[in-house]
Amino acid sequence: MTSIIDSLSRALSLIVHLDRELMGIIFLSIKVSGTALVIAGLAGLPLSALLGFRRFPMRGLIVSVLNTFMGLPPVVVGLFLYLLLSRSGPLGFLSLLYSPSAMIIAQSILAFPIVASLSHSAVIGVDPVIKQAALTLGATPFQVSLKVLNEARYGIMSALIAGFGRVMAEVGAILIVGGNIAGYTRVMTTTIALETDKGNFELALALGVILLAISLIINILLHLFQKKGMAGANR
């Protein structure tokens, strides 16, 4: 019990004194996950709007695939990316394996179906009366789409926050394609796994506290946006 308290005390000391190694790992984690979320958002939001506003062949299949891929195993993503990016793979000439870029690609793939699927649900969940009222008032199809997206904004923000929460806590895929290289591809989740195996509980606990704090903030934001979305729907 005493050793646990001592380790936690030293972990809190690392946080309070803004340990350089700790800060570097945290900033890299946020940079990688934040970039992946931007990429997933830029790809997922237009797709969710297209699926919500247009009827076309294979639309139902695409929605089903997105819903299925929300639970895509990270290690499977990491394995396929490793095969693609390895020296003998078709994209080996890009030399992306064991780099932050490979980690961003992996996390983008994991976040994309979450952002696209949840955003699509938010778009189709908008009251049809709003669309009909906009058309009645002479709005163009583009203006109608903007109005619907505006009404779905809280659901879309929830989708982005959920995607960010998924990639921040991910370890399998980025460990495979990033290699957990100190000072280069070592992020919070992979460092916690490594330092625990080494018995360096101080750094692992410090990162665990930070990761829990980030998760708490993400869940609070998600709850607030969902609450605002439900309040808007009840107006």
Helices and strands as residue ranges (DSSP letters): H 2-16, H 20-53, H 59-69, H 74-85, G 92-94, H 100-124, H 128-136, H 141-151, H 153-168, H 172-178, H 188-198, H 201-233
